[in-house]
Amino acid sequence: MARIAVVGAGMGGLAFASAMRNSQHEVTLYEQAAELAELGAGISLWANGTRLFEEMGIAALMAQRSCETDAAYFRNEDGSVAALQPLARDNWYRQAYGYPYYGALRTDLQASLLAVLGRDSIRLGKQLIQLDDSGDEAKLQWADGTVDTADLVIGADGIKSVVRRAIDPTAQALFTGNSAFRGLAKTSELDLLPEPHSFTDWMGDGKHVLNFPVGNDFKYTTIVVFLDGPRRWEHEAWRVPCDPAEVLAQFKGWHPAVGQLLEHVNLSERWGLHEVSKMATWRRGRAVLIGDAAHGMLPHHGQGAISSFEDAITLAHVLNDASLATMEDKLAVYESERKPRGERIQKSSRDLNACLHLPEGAQRTKRSAVLANLSEHFSWLHNYVCVGAR
């Protein structure tokens, strides 16, 4: 039996603990916040994530708490349809990938994981300041002056990971040159939306607006505004004040539905979007990374939380695999499986930002052909099965 310390009780940490709930290993989660709270409103859950829900114990709960979006629309500034991809319509997505696409509230996803896991194994108010792996066991030094020990430390502590510093001190969170604004509305209040039960990207030069329904019965709609810029991020904080008029001016002349969406977005708070620089390794000694700590990325594929689920479940599988004799063997298999994929998703998300933000011209015609063919261009994302999956 190994004593496993998971630093961070976000989506990745909770997913790992849920997958290990019947394991012989002793898993403890350490979270720096004084209470568990989810930032952000909605989340897209694609088939490579929902196929893991049974193993995580949340399949039934999330089926009750989510909606299956009808289709994905890609529209130009004036609302004209550039591309259309069926999802729940004609059951296309389930037939293609075997599992549903869900639109869900982050709070519902977190609550589902906690319902399965419970809270007894979660220690709140534990801010890691140093990881010492020089002795016979890893030592975790906390800001409150206490020390815990473990046989394995999993860094699920996000894009500002402290565990990552112990693995690769040169790795860092890099500003992508993009920013975002977030909002949530009751779907019933968005009467100008052409397709309120569908996922829609409204695309323009250097920007796009995303809306998709979330929760049971399509009750709410998540809205995110993405902009190229500023060129540099000169703030310590990743959320900073902004003049709403500056943002609104960039959408002058767009379809009226976009204007209505913007009324429900907090345009006075800009989020700087960052990603993690490429690393030579995700592991060192008794420490290993999962989720944003390893491959923080732009959100345009909707794969941030899902890729952390893939990491978590893969790591759980190798840790429980008796054919792998040592911890070194187990972590090597995990890294060989997950690092190339995590880096590929990260790069593809960056490329998709450029694709969605094209200026008018011939490139938009080529883009439409790509966006209308999910199975040809993006099946590698959606049909992935974790090593050792049942």
N, C-alpha and C positions, 0 to 999 in steps of 0.2 A: 504493500500500500504506500502510495506517495502522498505527501502533504502538498497540496497545490494552492498557491496564493494567486488569486486573480485581482490585478490592480485595475479597478474600473468596473462599475456595475451599470454600464450602458448596455446597448443592444447586444454587442458582441460578448461581453462578460456574462450577461444573463443567459444568452443562448448556449454558451459553453457549459455553464452550471446546470442548465436544464437538461442538456444532453448527457451530463455525467451524474444525474440525480440517482441512478440505480447502480453506480459504479462502486467498486471497492475503495476507490481513492477518496481522500478527504479534501473537499474543495471549500475554500473560504473566499468570499469576495470582499474587497476593500474599496470603499467609495469615499472620495474626499468631500462630497457635498453632505450637508447635514440632513438632507432628505432627498428622496429620489423624485426627480421631476424631469420631464421630457421637454426640451426646447423644440420648437417647430410644431406644425399642426398636423399635416398629413404625410403619408408615406405610400409610395408605389411598391407593391410586392409582386414581383414577377415569378415565373414558374421555377426558376432555379432557387428561389427562396421558399415558395409555398410547398415544394416537394419535401422540404425538411421539417415542416410543421408537425407531422405525426411523430417523428423522433423527438422533437422538442416538447411534445405533449400539448400543443396549442392548436391543433388542426380544427377541432370542433368549435373551440371558442372563437377563433378568427373567422370561421365560416359564418358564424352568427353576427359578428361585429363589423364585417366588411361588405363592400359592394363589388360586383363584377362589372367593370366598365364596358360599355357597348363597343366602342371603337377608339382608335387613336387618329385624330385629325391634325393635319399640319396645314396651317392657313397663312396666307400673306397678310400684309398690313391692312388691306381693304376687306379681308374676310374671305377672299376667294380660296378655294381648296387647292393646295399644292400637292397633297398626297393624303391617302386614306388607307388605314390598316385595320381590318376587323379584329376585335378581341373577343368579347362574349357573343357578339353578333354571329348567329349561325353556329355558335359553340366552336368557332374557329380556333381560338387560342388553346383551349383545353385539348382539342383533337390534335393540334400540332405538337404540343409539349407535355401533355398528360396531366397537367395541373393548372389551376386557374391563375389569372392575374387578379389581385385584389387592390382596391383603394381603401386605405384604413387610416384611422387616427393613431398617431404615435402613442397617445396615452392608452388606447385600447390594446395595442401590441405590448406595451410595457406591462399593463395590468394582467394580460393573459400569461405572460412569462412569470410574473410574480405569483399568480394563482397556482401555477404548477410547482414553482420552486419554493415558495414561502420566503420568509425574511430571516429565519434563524441563522442562515449562513452568511448574512450580509452585515458588514461592520461599516457604519456610517461615520463621517467626520474624520476619515483617515487619509490625510494628504501625504503622499510619499515624497520624501526629500532626498533620499539616497538608497541605492541598492548595492549591497556589498556581497559579492559572490566569491570572495577570496579564500573562504574557509571550507569546512566540511558541509556546510549548509548555507543557503542564501539568507541574508539578513536584510530585512526591510525596516528602514528607519523612518518614523512618521513625525510629522510636524508637532504632534502633541507630546513628543519626547519618549514615546514607547517604541519597542522593537519587537518584531515578530520574525519567525524563521520558517523556511519552507524548503522542500526538495525541488520544487519547480515554481518559477514565477512567470505568470502570463501577463504581458503588458497589453491590457485592453483599455488603456488610459488616454485614448484619443490622439488627435493630431499634435497636441502639445506634450506628448508622452515623456514621462520621466524615465520609465523603464528603457525606452529607446536610447536614451543618453548612455546607459550602461552597456548597450550592445554596439552602438555606432555613434560616438560623440560628434561625428561630422555631419550626420543626417539632420535635416531641419525642415520646418514647415515653410514653404515658399509661396508668396503671393502670386496668383495666377494672372493678375491683370483683369480680373472680373469681380463684379460685386452683385449683390442680390437684395431684394426687399420681399418680405413675406406677409401673407395675410390669410384669413379664413373667413368664409361667409356661409350663411345658410343658402343652400342651392335655390330655395324658393324665392330669394331676393334677387336672383340673377336672371331676370326675365328676358334679357336681350341675348343670352347665349343661344346660338343656333342648335347646339347639341349638349344640353346640360348633363346628360348621363354618359358623356364621352370625355376622353382625355384630349386636350387641345393645346398645341403649341402655336402661338401667334408669332410669326417670324418676321424680322426686319433687319435692316442694316445695322449691325453692331449690337443687337438686342433681341430679346424675345420674352413673351409672357406665357407662362404655363398655367393652365387650370385643369384640375381633375377632381371628380367627386370622391368622397371618402365616407366611411361609416355605413352602418346599416341603412338601407332604403335611400341611399344617395343623399342623405340629409345635409351634409356639408360639402363645401368645395374649397380645396386648397388652392391658393394663388401664389405664384412666385414670379417676380420680375427679375430678369437677368440682364445686366448691362456690361459691355466691354468698358473697362476703366474703373477707377483711375489707373494711371500708368504705374504708380508706386503706392504702396500702403505704408504711411508714415505714422502709424498709430500702434501703441502697445495693445490696446483693445481691438477685438475683431468685429465689434459692433459699435458704430459711431453715428453721431447725429448727421442729418442731411436736410437740405432744403427741399421740401416736396415739389415746389414749383420747378426746380431744376429737372426733376424726373418727369413730371407731367409734360413739360415742353417737348420731350423727346418722342411723345406719342401723339402729337397733334396730327389730326387727319386720319388716324387709324379707325378701324371699325368701331361703331358705338359700343359694342359689347366689351371692348378693351377698356374704354373709359369707365364703364360700370364696374369692371373688375378692379380697376385701380382705386375706386372709392373704398374698397375693402382691404387695401394693402397699407401697411404702416410705412409710408414713404418718408417718414422723418428718421428712420433708422436704417442705415446701410450696413450690410454684412459683407465683409471682405472674404473672398473665397480663396482658400489655400489648398495646397497639396503637399505631400511629403516627398522630399527628394529621393532619388533612387539610391538604394543601399546595397552593399556587397552581400550582406547577410541579414536575416531576420532573427537570428538566434546567436547566443553566445553563452557557453557554460550552462547554467541552470535557468536561463532567461530566454523567453521567446515572445514574439509579437503577433497580435492578431488585429484585424480591423483597421481603423483609421491610424492607429499607431504605426502600422506597417505600410499602408498604402492610401492614406488620405487622398481623396480625389474630388474632382468636380462632380456635381450631382446629376449630370444630364442624361445618363443611362438609368437613373434610379437604382443604382447598385451599391450605394454606400453601406447601408445596413445589411443588405443581402450578401454582399461579399464578406462582411464580418461574420454572418451566419455560416457561410461556406468555410471560412477559416476555423470557426469554433467547432463545427461538426467534424471536419477533417481531423483537427487536433484531438478531439475526443476519441475518434476512431483509432488513431495510431497509439494513443496512450493506453487504450484498452486491448490492443492487439498483442496477444501473448507470443506471437511468432517473432516479434521484434524484441530482442533480448535486453537492450540497454536504452537508457533515456536518450543517449546520443543517437542511436539508431532511429528511435521514434521521431525525434525532432528533425533529423535529416530527411526522413520520408515526408514529414509535414512540409518542410520548406521546399523540397523538390517539386511537390505537387502544387503548392499554393503561391509561391513567389512569382513564377512566370505568369500565372493567370492574373494575380493581383496587379502586376505591372501592365499587363495587356489591357485590362479594364481601365486602369488609370489613364493610359495613353489614348484609348478609344474615346473616353469621356472628354478629354482635351480636344481631340479632333472633332467630336460632335459639336462642341461649342462653336468652332469656326464654321461648321456646316450650317448650323441654325442661324448664324449671324451674317450670312452672305449679302452683299449688295445686289441690287438689281442687275440682271445680265444672264448670259448663257449658262453660268454655273448653277443657277437656280433650277433650270430644266433638268440637269443631271442629278441634282439633289433630290428632286421629286421622285425620280425613278428608284433611288436608293431607299428613301423613307417609305415608299409604298410596298417594299418587299422585305418585310421583317425576316422571313424564313431564309432568304438568300444571304442577306448581309449580317444578320445579328443572331442567327440560331446558336452560334458558338456561346453566346451569353446565356440563352434561355434553356438550352437542353443539357447543361452541365450537371453531372452527377458526382458527388463527393467520393473520394477513395473510401472503400469499405462500407458504402451505403447499403442499407438493407433493401 
